[in-house]
Every structure is written in structure tokens, then in C-alpha cells.
Amino acid sequence: MLIAAFKWLGIHLIVISSLIAVCALLVWLFQGRQDALALVESAVLRMKGPWVWTFGYGLAYFVMDRGPVLANSLNGILVSNEATAKAVTRIDRSTRHRNAYRYTVPITSLGVFLTYVYGIPSRGLAFLLLFLGVCAIYYIAAFLLCHLIEVIRSFHLLFETMDDVDFKRVYSPLHLENLTSYLAITTILGLISIYAGFRGTVTAGFEFQRELWRVFLVTPLVLFVPGTLFYDYYPRYVLRKILQHKVFRVMERLAATNTSDTLDARSLLLDLRETSASNSQILPFVDYKSLPSYLIAILFVISLAYNNDPVVNSFVHYLSNLGSK
């Protein structure tokens, strides 16, 4: 799973770098050397294009490639029924672009509008290429948001039909490992992508038509951070709830079992042992016990970014001064 993630990131680093080089060459041919150098400076140094586009598109292709594995893993650990079939189908559909239009159309339209009012510091062909590049990030972010939300909705469907959902008596632990690994990898890459997008817009050197629009640079944080964090937590939470529900049912059956029926009692005890083993593999991203340390870690990371990244520091000061006016 991790190798596949690095593969797609590496491929897109090469592709994005090549695209920037080709775009710079086209601008050189049609507008001259100075505009071509300005394009490279804006795309690479200011907008952090190789970083932003590599993580965004690399993660999107990883989802398209390995997302069906999440659906298959879920199908491999749960007993097949109508609820699990709907959940698996929804997850699988969310890995294809054509099914994400409810998210990609409005969010990309928002991106087109914001990019226009921000004011890209270029002209002619360079302006058009940079404009398309920024809007492409909104599109791919919308596609990824669609996947995150559909995964959450799929597990919520399982949560609502918990009485009808059960773990298979025999399944490969690899299915659970693939499921939790996929959630962890996509969450980490998603958070890096969000920070890269935010950092790239802050340093892009936009020529804002009105100072009001500068505040909207926080859009990537507002739109995508909460969903990304909840996306890694909620599926684990639902699976643990299903396991706990199974434990209660087994204990009820065990209490009702005749003490002379040793075979049935032994079978129920084996069920409890298997459930306990499964439960240990689905530790939630955060629970009430780990929440304090998790919040401290987030505050620590924010503090590091604030103190060591002058751009973030400057933007936070700008927002603080704006609020005090």
C-alpha cells in the first residue's frame, strides 16, 4: 500500500515537472524569455507547484488505484448482505471521477471565481496556464473530498444497520490491515496536500482586486481539514461499535446457553476471542482517552508552523489584525 503511494507521488512529480517545463517553453516561444522565467518563478517558487500538484494528483491517482481495495477489504471482513453491498458499492463508485460531479462542479466553479478575483500576477499565455493550474487543484481537491465523504457515508450506513451487520467467522487479517493502512495513508497525504495548497496560495503573490479576498486564502483549511480528520476516525469507530455489538450478542447467547452444552459454549468463547483480536486491529484514530494527547500534538504542529514558517506567521498576524479592526 505504501509503495503504491510513493509510486504515484513519484510519477506525478515527474509529470508535473515536465508540464511546467513545457509550459515555460511555450511562453518563451510566444511571449519571450522574461515572461517564461516569471512563469517558472510563480509556478515553482511562489505557488510551490511541484509540491502542491504532486501531492494532490498523486493522492487522487492513489485513491483511483487502491480505493477499490478498501471496498474489497470491507467485503472480505463483513458478512455479505444488502447493507454491506450498498456500502461497498458506494465506496467503489467514489473512486471514479464521473461519479464525483456533485462535488467537482460547485467546488471547481468556486475555485474559478476565487482565482479570478485573487488576480494572478501574469499576462497572456502565462496567465492562462497559471489560471488553469490553480483551478485544477480545486477540481482534484473536490474529487478527493467526494471520496472522503462517501467513505464516511458508507460506514454511517453500516452504523445505522448494525443489527444486520456482522464480521465473518473466518477472514484474512490482511483485509483489516489493508483497510486501516489505506485510511492512514490517505489521511496523512491529504493533510500534507491541504497544507501545501494553503502554503502555495499564501505565497503565490496574488494581486488582489480587493483586500477582502485575501481572507479567502484559508478556504483549503476550512473546506478540507475537518472532513479529512473525521474520515480516518469514523470508519474505525463504526467497526469497533459493530464488534462491541457482536460481543454483547455473544455474551447474551452464552448466558442463555445450557451449562451442559459444552460444544456450544466453547464455540461462543471462540467467537469472543476472535472478536477481541479483531478489535485490537481497529484501534480508532482518536478516542476519548487519546484525544488530549492528539490535541496537544496538533497544537504542537501548529506552533512549529507558526514559529518557523514566516509566511504562515505573517498571514496569521494579518487575520488577527483584521479581526481587531
N, C-alpha and C positions, 0 to 999 in steps of 0.2 A: 504493500500500500504506500509506504513512504517512498520507495524507489519510483513508483509511478508519479508521485507528486513532484519529485525532483526532476523526473524526465520531462514533464510538461512545462515546468518552470524553465528548464534549460532550453528546450525547443523554442519557447516564446521569447526568451532573452535574445536568442539568435535572430528570430523572425523580426522582433521589434527593432533591434539594432540595424538590421538590413533595411527595414522600411524607412527608418529615419535617414539612413544614408541615401537611399533612392530619392526620398522627398527633397533632401538638401541638394542633390544633383539636379533635380528638375527645377528647383527655384533658382539655382545657379544659371541654368540654361536660359530661363525665361525672364529672370529679374536681376541677375547679376550676383557677383561674389558676396557683396556686403549683406544682401538680404538672405543669402544661403547661410552665412555664418550666424546671422541673427536668429534664423530658424533653429539651427543646432543649439545655440545658446538657450533659447526659450524652451525647446523640447527636452534637452538633456540637463542643463544646469538649473533652470528655473522650475520647470514643471516636473522634473525628475521622471521624465517619460519612461526610460528603460525600467525603472523600479516600479512605477505605477502600473504601466501596461503589462509588464511581465507577470506581476503577482495577480492582477485582475484576470487577464486572459488565461494565464497558466492555471489558476484555480477553476475557472469556468470549464476548461477542457478536461481537467481532472474530474470534475463533477460529471461531465458528459461520459467520461470513460469509466469511472469507478462508481458513479452513483447507482447504476443497476445492481452493483454488488451489495449495496445497502439493502435494496429491496429483496434480493435473493437470500441474504443473510437473515433477514426478518422472516422470510418464508421458511427458512431452514430451522428456525428455533421454535416457531409457533405452530400449533395445530391448525391446519387449513380449515377455514370457514368463510362465511360471507364477509365478516368484519375484517379479517386479515387480508382477504383478497382485495377489498377496497383500499386498504392502507397500502399494500404493496403496489397496486396499480397506480395510485396517486403519486407515490414516491418515484416510480419508474417514469411516469409522464412528466414529472417536474425536471427531468434531466434533458429534455428536448426543447429547443428554442421555440418551436411553433406553438407550444402549449403555455408559453410564458407571456403572451401578448397583453394580458390584463395588467401586467406589471411593467413590461418593457415600453409599451406605448406611452402611458402617462408619465413615467419617470424620465424617459428619454426626451419627451416633449418639455418637461421641466428643465432638463439639462440644456436643451437648445435655447430656451428662454434665458436661463441664468448665464450661460456662456455669452450670449449676445449682449446682455446688459452689463456684464462684467467688463467687457471691452478687451479683446485680445490685442496685444501691442505689436501688430504686424500689418502688412498690407498685401493686396493682390493674392497670388497663389499661396504664399506663405500663410496668410491669414486663413484662407480656406482650409488648408491642410491641418493647421493647428486647431481650427474650429471643429473639424471632423474628428480629430483625435480626442479632444476633450469630450465631445458628445458620445463618442464610442465608449468611454469609461462609464458614463451614465447608463448606457444600454447594458453593458456587461454586468454592472452592479445590480441593475434591475433584474436581470436573469438570475443572478445568484440569490437575490432576495426572494425571488419566486421559489427557488429550491428550498431555501431555509424555511419559509412559511409553510410550504406544502408538506415538508417533513414534520413540522410541528403539528399541523392539522391532521396528518395521518396518525400520529401517535395519540392525539387527542381523541380520535375516533376509537382507537383501541381502549383508551381510558374509559370512554363512555359505555363501551360494550364489554367491560371487564368480566362480567359473569360468563360470557361466551368465549372468552379468550383463555388459552392455556398453553403452557410450554409442552413441547413434545417430550415424551418419556426418554427417547434416545435421540440425541443430536450431537453434532460435532462442536466442540468448544471453539473451533476455528470460526464458526459463524458469529459467535458473540465477540470474539476478538476483532474480526473484520468490522463489525458494527461499531464498536467503541473506538477503534482506530480511525475509522472514517470520520466519525463525529469530531474527534480530537484534531485531526489534521486539517479538516475544512475550517474548523473554528480558528485555529492558530493562523492559517494562511489568510482567512477572512479578516481577522483583526489587523494583520500586517498590511493587507490591501487597503483597509479603511484608513489606517494611519498614513500610508503612502499617498493616498488620494487627497486627504486633508492637507498633508505637508506640501504636496505639489501645487495645490490651489493657492495656498498662502504665499508661496514664493514665486508664483507664476508671473508676477509683475503686471497684473491686470490694470487697465486704465479705466477705472470705474466711472460710469456715466454719472452716478450719484453715490455719495459716500454710504448711503443706506444699504446698498447691495453688498458691501464688504462683510456685513454681519452674516450673510447667507453662505459664507465660506464654511460655516460649521455644519452645513447640510449633510455631508457624508457621515458625520458623527451622530447626528440626530436620527437620520433615516436607518442606519445600518448597525450601529453598535448594540443597541438593546436586543434586537432580533438575533444577532449573532451569538450573544452570550446565552440567551434563553434557549436557542436552538441546540446547544450542546448539553444543557441541563435537562430539558423537559423529556426527551426520549428515555434517558436513563431513569428519571423519576417515574415515568409510566411503567417501564419494565419492572422496576422494583416493586411498585404497587401491585402489579399483576402477580409477581412472585409471593408477596405478602398475602394477597388474597388466596393464592393457592395453598399457602401454609395453613391459613385458618380453616380452609375447607378440609384439608387432610387431617388436621387436629380434631375437627368435628367428627369426621368419619372414624378416626382412631378411638375417640371417646365412646362412640356408639358400637364399636366392634366387640363382639363376644370375646372374652379373655381366652377362651379355649381355641379360638380360631387363630392359631399362631402364624399360619401362612399369610393370611390377610393382614395381620398386624405387622409382620415382617415387611410385606410389600409397602405398607403405608410408611413405615420407618425409612425404607429406602427412598421413597418419594421425598420425605423431609430432608434426607441427606443430599439428594440431588438438587433440591431447591436451594438449600444453603450454599452449595458450591456455585450454583448459577448466580445467586445473589451477590457473592463476593466478587464476581466478574463484572458486575454492572454498578460499580460504585458511582454515585452521581457526581457530576461536575462540581456541584456545591450543595451542601445540605445545611441544616441549622447548626451543626457542630463545626463545620469548616467555614461557615460564612464570615465570621470575624477575621480569620486569617486571610481569607480570599479578598475581603475589602481592604485589608491592610496592604496586601500585595498590589492591588490596583492603585491605591493612593501612593504607594512607593514608586510605581512606574510613572504615574502622572508627575510626581515630584521630580523624578530624574529627567523627564522630558522638559518640564518647565525650567529646571535649573541649568540644564546642559544644552538645550536647544534654543538659541537666541530668537529664532523665528517664532516658535511656539510661545516663548516668553513675551515677545513683543505683541503678538496677537491677543494673548490673554489680557495684557495691560490695556490694549485698545478696547476690548469688550468691557473691562472693568470701568474704564474712564467713560465709556458710552453710557453705562448703567447709572453712573453717578451724576450725569448731567441732568 
